[in-house]
Amino acid sequence: MSTKALQMQPDLSFQNRFTQLGVPFFTTLHPSPIKNPYLIAVSSTMLKKFGIIDAQANSAEFIEVFSGNRVHPTSTPLAAVYSGHQFGVWAGQLGDGRAILLGELSAVDETSQASNQSANLHEIQLKGAGMTPYSRMGDGRAVLRSSVREFLCSEAMAGLGIPTSRALCIIGSDQYTMREMPEKTAIVTRTAPSFLRFGSFEHWYYNDKPEQLQQLADFVIQQYYPHLQELENPYQELLKEVVIKTAELVAQWQTVGFMHGVLNTDNMSILGLTLDYGPFGFMDGFDPAHICNHSDSQGRYSYQMQARIGQWNCHALAQALLPLIGSIEATQEALSCYAEHYESYYAQRLSEKFGLLETLPGDQELFADYLALMAATHTDFTLAFRNLSQVTLAPSAQENALRDLFIDREKLDQWLLVYRQRLQQEHSVDAERTVRMNQVNPKYVLRNYLAQQAIEKAEQKDFSEIDLLLKILANPFAEQAEFERYAQLPPDWATQLSVSCSS
């Protein structure tokens, strides 16, 4: 494979702090080339972050590097090893089975400036770049449909303000791979400050490798949590911070109706990011028991289970860190933060979604009653909150859009009486409240049917819908009147869509 220097930009230079950990933590290898790669889509936001202009993204050099067909001279490609619990069962060694880390690029946009230069470094990873020693029975490839979904959803989550890995581009190929049927392959280039997971720590704990466990923990603290280094028990504080980040992340998912689909410990970020988009889904008709992953026959990762599973996964991480923390009591103390922070953050977010400025007794009952009304007839989650902002202190015709969403309007009207009384208690101002609510209740989310339409066009090499969705979802709270059709109720055929772990 050629390592010919690429003239994409003069200062493009990969670093790789992960290599400091040494060979037991990874395997160095080159990506497997794909046939005739071509650019499907780019995130201009992320290109700008790394100082790459759009014109460079259309160059042959860009496509060669970010498809893995050529290795940049400064890149040290590798696949990391980790383990994990999958669907609650210890799965043993896993690892980057189809993801290859090219290295790290430094963010150069002014929004990314930091006093600590290492904080500007972001890992660049190719998902679908071929087999690695951790591929197990897989072929190391990713199919077009899953690549489009991950690309769009990671950028959509960023638009919603939810911590997430990001996506730089998708590169396609006419090369096919076999799933339930032959499918086109693609590579999504994704980026995050780190792709380390809970399972990265579990790997060394369950393999009885205390030196490597401590080495990894020290690396994470030094690189990503440096403020913990001088504390009395930095490992306990590391666990506590990850627990809090995880609790708040899951609370954010719940309040936009997002379901991850596969909350295994190997898919949980040590930085509290939404990681590894597979069979995810945004709620259409509200059903707390909804399972977005067709492979999840037991409903372990249903919407209503996510908060508990987040806590379960934190316990799994705590078990791995216990030898470093030193005592069960200190470990339990760090874990105890989860419930408190989840409940507090979830309540805060709900209060904002309902347009309230104060917290009063009875608020939680008010919220629960609205959610129960939604669940009773599977009212659309996104629209039920977005249209709630049109409710005024005095009943008016503009709230009909909300009433039209509910089959049982009488019960909704009864709830609205209580809601108006609550608004009057804090002397809420209609116009101000509407603005606040529309800043936290998105109008646009990546519904499954929207992603499916983009995928079907992409299979015919029409990438216009991907570009359009990327534009819309970058500003999910804005009205964007010209794209009103993307905020409507999903069509009937959308209920037949099914997503699974197969990608």
N, C-alpha and C positions, 0 to 999 in steps of 0.2 A: 504494500500500500504506500502510495506516494506521501511524503511529508513536505512536498514542495511548498515554499512560503506563499502565503495568500495575501494579496494586496487589497483586502476589504477596507481597512482603515489603518492608518499608520500606527496607532497605539493599541490596537487589539492585542491583548495579552492575557493569557489564562494563568491563574495561580491555582494552587490546590493544597489548602491547609490540611485536608483529610489525609494526605499521604504522610503527614507527620506521625500518624498513629502506627504505621508499619504494616508489613505484609499480612499478619493474621487478620486484619480488619477488612481486607479487600483483595481483589485480584486485578492486576493491570492487564488490559486487553484492548484491542482495537474493535470498534463497531464493525459489524458485518455490512458490506456495501449493499445497497439496493439498486435495482435496475432503473435506469432513466428517471432519476428523481426530478420532481418539479414542485414549485412553490404553490401551496394551496391558499394560505392566509398568513398574515403577520399581525401582531399587535403593535401598532405604531407607538403606543404608550411605552411598551417595554423596549422597543428598539431605541427610542429616545433615551430611556433610562441608561442604556449602555453606550450611548453615543454613536449609534448606527443609524444612518439616514435611510429612508424608504428606498431610495434608488439603489443603495448597496444591497438591500435585501433581495432585489431582483437579479443580482449578479450570479453568475455561475459559481463564483468562489463561495458566496454565502450559502448557496444550496448544497455545495459539496461538503462544507464544514458541518452545517447543521443537519445534514442527513447522515453524517458519519462516514461518507464515502472518502473523505480525506481527513487526516488528522493535522490540526494546526501545529506548527513547530513548538508552541509553548504549552500545548495540551498534554496532560498525562491521563488518558482515559482509564477508568476503572469501574468495577462493579463491587458494591459493598456487601458484606455478609451481615445477616441479622436473623433472628428467629421470631417466634410469636405464638400467641393463642389465636386460633381461628375458630369462630363460632363457639367460643368458650372452651375449646379443647386445645391442649398443648400440641403444636404442630411440628416442633423441632426446628431444624435449620431451614431457613427460607433464603432471603437475600435478593439482590437485584437480578431477577430472572430475565428481564428484558429491558432494563434501564441501565444506561452507561453514563457515568459522570465524566464530562469533558474537562471540568475544572471550574474555576471561579472567575467571573468578570467583575470589574469594579464599576459600580454605578457612578455615572458622571453627571446626571441631571441635578439641578440645584436643590430639588426636593429631597435628595438622598445624602446631602452633605452631613457629615458627623465628625465630631472631634476625634473619635476613634476610627482610624482609617479602615481597620479590619471590618467595622460594622457596615461598610459600603460594599463588601464582597458578597456576591450571590452565586451559588452553585448553578451550573448549566448542565442539564441532564437530558439525554435523548431517550425517550420512552418508545420502545419498539425497534431498538438498534441491533437486535440479533441475540443469539444464544450466549449465555455466560455459564460459568461453573454452577450457578445457582438456579438454572432454568428448570431443573427437575425434568418433568415430562413435557415442558413447553417448548415452543419453537423460537422464543425470544422476540416475536413480532407482535405488533399491535395493528388492529384492523382500522380501516378508515372511519367507521362509525364511532368507535370508542375514542379515537383521536380527536374527531370533531367535537364530541361531547365534552371531553376534558378541556380542550382549548377554550371552548365557549363558556363553560361553567366556571373555570378558574378566573376568567376575566369578568364574568358576571358577578361572582362573589366579591371580587375587588370593588366593583362598582357599588355593591351594597354595603361596602365598608366592613366586610367580614374577613378576618385574617385567613390568608390562603396562599398556597403556592401559586405562581403565575405561569403564563404561557407566552413564549416568544414567537413561535410560528408552528405551522404544520407543513410538513413536506410529504408529498404523496409519491406513489409509484404504481405502475401498472402490474407490478408483481403481486401475485395472489398467495394467500395462505388459507389453510383449511380450518374452519370452525364447524358449526353445524352444516355449513355449506362453504364453498370457496368464496373468499372475500378479498377485496383490495387491501393492501397494507398501506400504512402511513406511519410517520414518525412525528410525535409532538415534542417540541423542544420546550421543556418546562424549567422553571427557575424558582429558587427559594434561598434564603440565607443558609439553610441546611435542610437536608432530607433525612436527618437522623430521627429515629423512631423509638417508641417504648421498647419495641422488640430488639433494638440494637443493644440495650442493656440486658434484656432477658437472655440474649444469646450467651453472654459470658457468665451470667449467674447460673444458668442451668447446665452449662458445660464446666462448672466448677473452676473458673479461671479468674480468681480474685484480682490478680495483677492487671489483667486486661480490663476488668470491670472498673477498677480505680483509674486506670489510664484514660478510659473513655470518659468517665465522669469528670476527671480533671480537665480534659480537653474541652468538654462542653462548657464547663464553668469558666475556663480561661477565655474561650472564644466568644461565647454567647451570653454568659451571665457573670461578667468580670466583677461586678459589684458584690458578689458573694464570696470572693476569694479570702477576704480577711475576717469573715465571720467565724464564730466559735465552731459551728458545725455546718460547713458549706453544703454538705450532701443533703442534710435535712432541709436546708433552705432551698436547695435546688428542687427537691421534691415538692416543697410547698408552692414554689412559684409555678411549676408545671401543673400542679393540681388546680391552682387558681386560674391559670390561663385556659386550661381544658374546660373547667366549669363555665367560664364566661363564654368560651367559644360555642359550647353546646347550647347555652341559653340563647345565643344569637341565632343559631340554626332554628331553634324552636320558634322564635318569634318572626321568622320569615317563611316558616313552613318547609324548611329544607330537610331532606333526609339523605344521609350519607350512603346507607345501603350495606356497607361492609366495615363495621367498626371493630375490626380485629386489632390486636395490639400492634401488629406490624404496619398498620395504617394510621397510627396515632403519632403526631408530630411532637418532638421534645420541645418545640418552640410554640406550641399551641396554634398551629396552622391547620386549615382544612387541607388534607393531603390525600392523594390517590383517588381521583374521581373515576368511579366505575359505574355501578348501577344506582346512581343517585337519582333523586327526583325532588321537584318542588310540588307541594301539595296543590291539587286542583280542588275538588270537593273535599271539605274538611272531614277527616276520619282519623281520630287518634290512633286507631289500630292499624292504619294503613301500612303495608309492607311494599316498599318500592323495588325490592330485589326479588325477582322471581325465584332465585336460588335459595332464598331464606324461608324454607318451608315451616320453620317453627316460629317465625316472627321475632326472632331475637333482636333484630335491628329495625323494628318498626318505629314509627314516629314517637309513640308514647314511651318506648323503651330507651330512647337515646340518652336521656339524662342519667338513668341508672347504669347503662352500659359505659358511659363516660366515667362514672365513679368506679365501676368494676375494673376498667382498664387502668385507672390510677392505682388501684390496689395491686394490680399485676406489676406495675412499675415499682411500687413501693417494696414489694417482695424482692425484686431484683436489687434495689438499692439498700435494703436492710443491712447487709454486711458492712456497708460503708457508713451508714447513719449510726449504727452501733447499738441501738436499743429499740425494742418494740414500742416503748412508750413515746420516744421521739418520733418514730415513724408514724404512729397513730395520730400524734398531734398534727403533723403535717397533712395527713389525710383528712383530718376533721374539717379542714378548710373547704372541702368540696361542697358539701351540702349548703353551708352558709353562703358561700359566694354564688353558687348556682341560683339558689332561691332569691337572694338579694338582687342579683343582676337580672334575672328573668322578670321579677316584679317591677324593677325599674324600667326595663324595656317595654313591658306591657303598659305601664302607666304612660309612657311616652306615646305608644301606639294609640291609646285612648284619649290622648290630648290633655292629660292631667298634669298640673304643675305641683300639686301637693299630694302627700300620702295621708289618707284618712281611713279610719276603721270602716270596714265594709267594702273597700276597693277590690280586694281579692275575690269577694263573692260576686261583685258586679262583673268582673272580668270572666270569672268561671261561668256565670250564667250566659254571657254572650257566646262563649266558646261552646257551651252545651247546646244553645240554639243552632249554631252553625253545624255542629256534629249531628244533630237530630235529622237534618235533611241534606247533609253533605253540601252545605253552602260553600261557594268558592272562597278559599282562604285569602288570597291576595286581594280580590275585589271587595270582600266583606270588610276588610280594614281600610282599604283605600277610599271606598265610598262612605265610610263612617265619618270622614272629615267633612262631608256635606251637610251633616246634621247641624241645625242651628237651635238656639235656645227657644225660638218660636217655631213650631212646625211649618214647613214650607214644601213647595213642590220639588225643590232640588234634592230632597232626600228620597224621591221615588226610585232613583237608580239603586239605592240600598234596599228599599222595600221589595223591589222586583227580584232580588236575589233570594228572598226567603219565601218558602211555600206557606208557612204559618205566619202571616203578617200580623195577626192579632197578638200573638206572643211577642213578636218583635216590637210592636207598638207599646206593649206593656213594659218591656225592657227599656225602651226609649224614654218612657216617663221617668223611670228611676235614673237613667243616665242624665237626663236634662236637670233633674233635681241635684244630682251630684255636681254637674257643671256650674250650676247656680251657687252652690256652696262656696266655690272659690272665685266667684264673679268672673267666670271665663268669658273672654271676648271672642266672638265667632270668627272674625277675620284672622286674628292672630293665631287662634287654635288651628284653623284650617292649614295655615302655612306650616306650623310646627308638625302637624300630623302627616302632611304630605312630604315632609323631610325624613320621616322614619318609616312610612308605609309605602313600599314601592308600587309603582303602577305596572312595571314590567319585570317579569322574572323569566328564567329559561325553562319554560314549560316543555315537557317531553315532546309534545307534538311539534313545537317550533324547532327543536333540535332535529327531529325526524325529517321535517321538510328540508332543512338545510343539508342533511346527510344525503337524502335522495337526489337532490340537485348536484351535490358534490360527486356522487357516483357517476354522474354524466359529465363531469368536469365543468360544471357551472358552480362557481364558488361565490356568486353574488349574494346569496342568502346568508352565508357565513359572515361576509363583510358587513351586511346590513344589520344582522343581529348583534355583531360586535359593537357597532355604533350605537344601537338602541340601548343595549344592556350596560354600556359605559355610563349612562345617565338614567338609571332606573326610576328615580324619583321625579324627574321632569315630565311635564305633560306630553311633549313631543306629539302635537296634534296630528302631524302628517303620518304618524305610525299608530294611530288609534286602533287599527285592526289587530295589532299585536298585544293589545291589552284586553281583548274581548274574551268571553267564556270560550273554553276549548270546544272544538267540534265533537260530535258524538263518537266519531271513529277514534278519537284520542284515548278513550277508555279501554280500547283493545290493545294499546301499546304495552309491550312487556320488555323489561330490561333485566339482565342477569349478570353473573360474574364472568360469563364468556365474552372475551374481547381480544 
